[in-house]
Amino acid sequence: MGVNPGDHVGRCAQNSADWIAFYCVFKAGAVALKLSDALTRGELAMLVNQAQPSFVFTAAAKLHELVALRCSAGLEKIICPGGELDLEQLKAT
């Protein structure tokens, strides 16, 4: 996927076993960021702009907010059911 050591990778979704792939970021040497799914749009924007994650795993409920931040925050990929890279596609790679 192009995750490199030192990259920041975020997850903005409720805790669930469905997100186990997120923890592979440690294996890649990346920095894992947990962004609460309870954050308001403004809080999420502030944290994403500050942390500058390359990739974000998210649930469909937060997809539109993260897509809106894509240009300003430097997000390369948003991984989400129905997003640029679906979790099922990720499992197949």
Backbone hydrogen bonds in HBPLUS format (Angstrom, degrees):
<---DONOR---> <-ACCEPTOR-->    atom                        ^
c    i                          cat <-CA-CA->   ^        H-A-AA   ^      H-
h    n   atom  resd res      DA  || num        DHA   H-A  angle D-A-AA Bond
n    s   type  num  typ     dist DA aas  dist angle  dist       angle   num
A0007-ASP N   A0004-ASN O   2.96 MM   3  5.55 165.5  1.98 139.8 143.0     1
A0006-GLY N   A0029-GLY O   2.89 MM  23  6.18 158.3  1.93 129.2 130.0     2
A0031-VAL N   A0007-ASP O   2.70 MM  24  5.97 170.4  1.71 165.8 169.3     3
A0054-SER N   A0008-HIS O   2.74 MM  46  5.84 148.2  1.84 158.0 160.7     4
A0009-VAL N   A0031-VAL O   2.86 MM  22  6.07 166.2  1.88 168.3 167.5     5
A0033-LEU N   A0009-VAL O   2.83 MM  24  5.92 155.6  1.89 150.2 149.5     6
A0010-GLY N   A0055-PHE O   2.89 MM  45  6.29 159.5  1.93 154.1 153.0     7
A0057-PHE N   A0010-GLY O   2.77 MM  47  6.11 162.8  1.80 147.8 147.9     8
A0011-ARG N   A0033-LEU O   2.88 MM  22  6.30 133.0  2.10 160.0 174.7     9
A0035-LEU N   A0011-ARG O   2.86 MM  24  5.72 164.7  1.88 147.7 151.3    10
A0012-CYS N   A0057-PHE O   2.81 MM  45  6.26 158.8  1.85 162.8 167.6    11
A0019-TRP N   A0016-SER O   3.24 MM   3  5.94 168.5  2.25 117.4 120.5    12
A0020-ILE N   A0017-ALA O   3.27 MM   3  5.54 150.3  2.36 121.2 118.1    13
A0022-PHE N   A0019-TRP O   2.92 MM   3  5.55 149.6  2.01 118.2 126.7    14
A0023-TYR N   A0020-ILE O   3.08 MM   3  5.72 145.0  2.21 115.3 122.8    15
A0024-CYS N   A0021-ALA O   3.05 MM   3  5.49 163.3  2.08 113.9 119.1    16
A0025-VAL N   A0022-PHE O   3.19 MM   3  6.08 168.9  2.21 121.1 124.1    17
A0026-PHE N   A0023-TYR O   3.33 MM   3  5.94 154.3  2.40 110.7 115.2    18
A0027-LYS N   A0024-CYS O   3.02 MM   3  5.15 119.4  2.40  99.8 114.2    19
A0028-ALA N   A0024-CYS O   3.22 MM   4  6.61 143.3  2.36 145.1 155.2    20
A0030-ALA N   A0025-VAL O   2.90 MM   5  5.20 152.2  1.98 164.9 156.7    21
A0029-GLY N   A0026-PHE O   2.96 MM   3  5.02 153.4  2.03 102.4 111.0    22
A0039-LEU N   A0036-SER O   3.32 MM   3  5.66 167.1  2.34 110.5 112.2    23
A0044-LEU N   A0040-THR O   2.89 MM   4  6.06 166.2  1.91 158.3 162.0    24
A0045-ALA N   A0041-ARG O   2.96 MM   4  6.11 158.6  2.01 145.3 151.5    25
A0046-MET N   A0042-GLY O   3.00 MM   4  6.19 160.1  2.04 146.6 151.6    26
A0047-LEU N   A0043-GLU O   3.04 MM   4  6.28 167.3  2.06 153.2 155.8    27
A0048-VAL N   A0044-LEU O   2.90 MM   4  5.99 168.2  1.91 156.3 160.0    28
A0049-ASN N   A0045-ALA O   2.93 MM   4  5.91 162.9  1.96 148.0 153.5    29
A0050-GLN N   A0046-MET O   3.03 MM   4  6.13 143.7  2.16 139.2 149.1    30
A0051-ALA N   A0047-LEU O   2.82 MM   4  5.92 168.8  1.83 153.9 157.2    31
A0052-GLN N   A0048-VAL O   2.84 MM   4  5.54 149.8  1.93 143.6 150.8    32
A0076-GLU N   A0054-SER O   2.62 MM  22  5.19 160.5  1.65 141.1 148.4    33
A0077-LYS N   A0054-SER O   3.27 MM  23  6.80 154.4  2.34 148.7 155.6    34
A0056-VAL N   A0077-LYS O   3.09 MM  21  6.61 145.3  2.22 147.8 158.4    35
A0079-ILE N   A0056-VAL O   2.76 MM  23  6.00 159.8  1.80 150.0 156.8    36
A0058-THR N   A0079-ILE O   2.86 MM  21  6.19 156.9  1.92 163.5 164.3    37
A0062-LYS N   A0059-ALA O   3.06 MM   3  5.81 152.7  2.14 122.4 128.7    38
A0063-LEU N   A0060-ALA O   3.26 MM   3  5.03 152.4  2.34  97.6 105.8    39
A0066-LEU N   A0062-LYS O   3.13 MM   4  6.41 159.0  2.18 158.0 163.8    40
A0067-VAL N   A0063-LEU O   2.90 MM   4  6.11 159.9  1.94 158.9 165.0    41
A0068-ALA N   A0064-HIS O   3.18 MM   4  6.25 151.5  2.27 136.8 143.6    42
A0069-LEU N   A0066-LEU O   3.01 MM   3  5.02 133.9  2.23  96.6 109.6    43
A0070-ARG N   A0067-VAL O   3.18 MM   3  5.10 153.9  2.25 100.7 108.6    44
A0073-ALA N   A0069-LEU O   2.88 MM   4  5.72 152.0  1.96 166.5 173.7    45
A0074-GLY N   A0070-ARG O   3.15 MM   4  5.81 127.6  2.43 141.5 148.5    46
A0080-CYS N   A0085-LEU O   3.16 MM   5  6.29 130.1  2.42 129.1 142.8    47
A0083-GLY N   A0080-CYS O   2.78 MM   3  4.63 165.2  1.80 125.7 124.2    48
A0089-GLN N   A0086-ASP O   3.03 MM   3  5.27 121.4  2.39 102.4 116.7    49
A0090-LEU N   A0086-ASP O   3.08 MM   4  6.44 152.1  2.16 150.0 158.4    50
A0091-LYS N   A0087-LEU O   2.98 MM   4  6.27 153.7  2.05 149.3 155.3    51
A0092-ALA N   A0088-GLU O   3.25 MM   4  6.45 140.2  2.42 137.6 147.1    52
A0092-ALA N   A0089-GLN O   3.21 MM   3  5.18 127.8  2.49  93.2 106.5    53
A0093-THR N   A0090-LEU O   3.17 MM   3  5.41 148.6  2.28 103.3 112.2    54
